[in-house]
Amino acid sequence: MTYTKVLLVLGIIGMLGIGAFFLPKGADQKISKPRVLISSDIGGTDPDDFQSMIHLLMYADLFQIEGLVSSPFGNGRKKDFLDMIDLYEKDLPELIKHAPSLPDPDSLRAVCKQGTILEAPYQGFSTATEGSDWIIKCATKQTDEPLWVLVWGGLEDVAQALHDAPKIKEKIKVYWIGGPNKKWSINAYAYIAENHPDLWMIEANATYRGWFMDPESPKNLKGKTYYDNFIQGRGAMGKNFKNHYGGEIKMGDTPSLAYIMNGDPNEPTGESWGGSFTAIDRSSRVIFDGNSTSNDTVAAYAELNWKFKGPDLRIAKDSVCFTLEISNQIWPGYYLGNGTYGVRYSSKKPEKGTYITKSAIPELDAQTGQYISTTPWPGKPTPDDYRLGPNWYSDKKEPELYIGDQQGAKTVSKHREVFLLDWAKRWQWISK
């Protein structure tokens, strides 16, 4: 052995010794990967979940993927996950040369589960699903590592799991892409905020938008040019990517995964690719007895809860008796008992809204009104607000962190360039 090789070997031994010296006594030197479960509305109303799923699969070597739960708004089903895994399987022979610990496709198929296909009724939960049961099963594994539940759609299956097994909140950490998902999932959200305020939760209502609002990005990393520069023609996943938004980068759910890829995920107020957040101790809610007017200003992302009086019917609570229409979208209204009827809504952004009800019950038909929602979230305290525990986080309020009217969005957009360049390296692993 030459003198140079001896020095090299001694140097390596020394570095190993130093590393071992600084490990805690008895510590397992194997670094565990974050445990991840995705609840997604893939295949539902927004095609960006397909883009986020492709990204997840390309980085799957960094995580223990324990669940892929289909919780759609609309037509999405578990099969949409399976279809994406089929594409991943085609590209895997090239990817695995660079990331040998990428998971076997069959192991991913085994954790695909069907969640609810209906929104939660007014009470916020309904009946158990394969998906909600799987959340419970994963959360109750004997391990000290938390289960990161990344919610890319509605909270229905999470709410159901918490209802059926409340103890799981001691084992899970939730990062939820809220905003428009909160609008559609407001009943499940209300149940969690009221009954499980001690949940560890990141409620990202606007921060995530910094991922696709890219006014300061270099030209080659713009949402409309990234596909042509880095993805086009690369394998089965690259070809499929073009099917969603014409290849324009949106991937609005990806910040939830990016959050645990870079930075300390146990410190939501710190820096990470998935944003930086602030602790909130209340969730804005306003209850209207009857109609609201344009004089009613509420916080964007708040729960708006209209209650109307009508006949005292002999029907089950949570029966749908009327609808509420806002901006050509319709929400069901429910019978609450004792002649009271209610409907919830949450605006996905600051807006001036007008609504109208429709019902076969005369007292509930053609009720109309307005409201104005503004930032920041949460808004001014009201007696109706949900009181939250010490581990609930949401969008930062500082004006300099807004992009337009999107609160906290710059805490994501500031990392967009380095994140996209990192992903571009992985696309290079797949040949054209």
C-alpha positions, -999 to 999 in steps of 0.1 A, spaced: 0 0 0 14 34 -10 19 62 15 -9 82 0 -33 53 3 -24 48 39 -31 84 46 -65 81 28 -75 50 48 -64 67 81 -84 98 71 -116 78 64 -111 59 97 -107 92 115 -139 106 100 -159 76 109 -145 77 144 -155 114 148 -189 107 134 -194 79 159 -181 101 187 -208 127 182 -237 102 179 -258 100 211 -249 70 232 -269 40 220 -282 58 190 -292 39 158 -267 51 132 -293 43 104 -311 75 96 -348 68 93 -368 82 64 -399 103 72 -431 82 73 -456 97 48 -493 91 40 -509 111 11 -546 119 11 -554 132 -24 -583 142 -46 -563 129 -76 -586 125 -106 -611 149 -91 -617 185 -100 -581 197 -103 -555 178 -125 -525 192 -106 -525 162 -82 -512 141 -112 -483 164 -115 -476 162 -77 -479 125 -78 -452 123 -106 -430 145 -84 -436 123 -53 -427 91 -72 -394 106 -85 -384 114 -49 -399 83 -33 -364 71 -22 -365 98 4 -396 86 22 -414 57 37 -446 59 17 -472 42 39 -504 52 23 -519 67 -8 -556 74 0 -580 86 -27 -602 112 -12 -617 129 -43 -640 158 -51 -657 144 -82 -647 114 -102 -612 105 -88 -606 70 -76 -578 48 -63 -572 37 -99 -557 71 -106 -529 64 -81 -524 30 -97 -522 44 -132 -494 68 -121 -475 39 -104 -477 20 -138 -459 49 -154 -433 50 -126 -427 13 -131 -418 19 -168 -392 46 -158 -379 28 -127 -351 9 -145 -334 42 -153 -342 60 -121 -330 32 -99 -295 35 -113 -292 68 -95 -315 62 -65 -312 25 -56 -336 27 -27 -366 38 -48 -396 16 -38 -409 -14 -57 -440 -5 -76 -460 -34 -60 -452 -20 -25 -468 12 -36 -498 -5 -51 -503 -23 -18 -508 10 1 -533 25 -23 -567 28 -6 -601 42 -15 -613 69 8 -647 87 8 -662 98 -25 -687 122 -8 -682 154 11 -688 152 49 -723 161 61 -729 190 85 -717 170 115 -683 166 97 -680 128 96 -700 99 83 -689 63 80 -655 46 80 -638 40 46 -609 18 35 -589 50 35 -598 63 70 -592 28 84 -558 28 67 -549 61 83 -557 46 117 -537 15 110 -506 34 99 -509 59 128 -510 32 154 -479 14 143 -454 8 171 -428 34 163 -415 67 178 -416 83 144 -446 105 135 -468 98 105 -468 128 82 -503 130 68 -501 152 37 -536 163 26 -539 173 -11 -577 176 -11 -605 174 15 -601 165 52 -629 139 51 -609 108 57 -587 125 83 -618 137 101 -633 103 100 -601 87 113 -600 112 142 -636 105 150 -632 67 150 -598 67 168 -591 101 185 -559 88 200 -541 89 166 -537 126 169 -508 119 193 -491 100 164 -498 122 133 -487 155 119 -509 170 93 -499 194 65 -530 204 47 -533 224 14 -564 244 24 -577 274 5 -601 259 -22 -599 225 -5 -612 242 27 -641 256 7 -653 221 -3 -643 204 29 -656 229 54 -678 205 74 -649 181 80 -626 211 89 -652 225 113 -655 191 131 -617 189 135 -612 225 147 -640 221 172 -633 186 185 -596 181 179 -580 215 183 -549 199 199 -541 182 165 -506 191 151 -517 209 120 -503 231 93 -532 248 76 -517 263 44 -545 284 29 -524 306 7 -487 299 13 -487 270 -11 -495 294 -40 -460 306 -40 -452 274 -57 -468 284 -90 -470 322 -87 -435 328 -103 -432 365 -113 -395 365 -102 -384 331 -115 -358 329 -142 -372 324 -177 -363 288 -180 -380 280 -147 -413 297 -155 -444 275 -151 -450 276 -189 -414 269 -199 -401 243 -174 -417 214 -192 -401 222 -225 -367 228 -208 -365 198 -185 -394 173 -188 -404 170 -224 -400 135 -239 -384 120 -208 -399 86 -202 -435 75 -195 -439 101 -167 -425 129 -188 -449 121 -216 -479 119 -192 -470 152 -176 -481 170 -207 -516 158 -202 -521 180 -171 -524 217 -177 -507 212 -210 -474 206 -191 -475 240 -173 -462 236 -138 -488 240 -111 -484 212 -86 -501 231 -59 -500 202 -34 -462 196 -38 -453 222 -11 -466 197 15 -439 172 4 -413 198 -1 -418 209 35 -403 176 48 -377 174 21 -357 205 32 -356 221 66 -367 209 100 -403 198 96 -408 198 134 -402 236 134 -430 251 112 -418 287 119 -384 280 103 -373 279 67 -383 250 44 -390 244 7 -427 240 17 -430 274 34 -427 290 68 -457 294 91 -469 310 123 -488 295 152 -524 305 155 -546 301 185 -580 305 168 -598 298 136 -621 325 123 -658 316 122 -689 338 118 -724 325 125 -752 343 108 -788 339 121 -804 345 87 -788 363 58 -756 383 57 -752 416 38 -724 436 21 -718 452 54 -705 419 68 -668 417 64 -652 384 73 -617 368 70 -609 350 39 -606 313 46 -630 317 76 -660 295 82 -692 313 72 -722 296 88 -757 306 79 -786 293 99 -822 296 89 -855 289 106 -881 267 89 -906 240 96 -899 215 124 -898 183 102 -898 147 113 -867 138 93 -831 128 103 -806 154 112 -781 161 84 -807 156 58 -801 178 28 -830 202 24 -817 231 4 -787 243 -16 -766 275 -14 -751 288 -47 -721 311 -48 -702 319 -81 -720 291 -99 -709 266 -74 -734 248 -51 -732 236 -14 -757 214 4 -777 228 33 -787 205 61 -815 200 86 -801 206 121 -832 197 141 -859 218 159 -868 237 128 -832 250 122 -813 246 90 -776 253 83 -750 256 56 -713 263 58 -689 280 33 -653 293 32 -639 316 6 -607 304 -10 -594 340 -14 -604 376 -6 -637 382 -25 -670 399 -26 -696 372 -27 -733 369 -34 -754 338 -26 -789 325 -32 -806 294 -18 -829 270 -35 -853 246 -18 -887 230 -20 -893 243 15 -907 279 10 -890 293 40 -856 282 27 -861 291 -10 -846 323 -26 -828 335 5 -801 358 -7 -773 379 7 -737 391 4 -704 392 23 -669 406 18 -639 385 28 -605 401 33 -570 392 45 -552 387 68 -563 353 81 -573 348 108 -592 380 110 -604 400 140 -615 378 169 -652 370 172 -671 351 198 -677 324 173 -641 315 166 -627 281 172 -601 280 199 -570 261 188 -543 243 207 -505 251 207 -496 232 176 -518 247 149 -500 267 123 -510 288 93 -499 314 68 -476 342 79 -492 376 81 -463 400 73 -472 422 43 -438 417 27 -445 379 25 -476 383 3 -477 377 -35 -506 399 -46 -534 390 -21 -519 356 -13 -508 356 23 -474 340 31 -468 329 -5 -432 343 -6 -421 319 20 -425 292 -7 -416 312 -38 -382 322 -24 -371 285 -26 -387 277 -60 -356 281 -81 -334 258 -61 -362 233 -58 -369 232 -95 -333 229 -104 -330 199 -80 -359 183 -97 -344 190 -131 -314 169 -121 -337 139 -115 -354 144 -149 -320 140 -165 -318 105 -151 -345 95 -176 -335 94 -212 -354 109 -241 
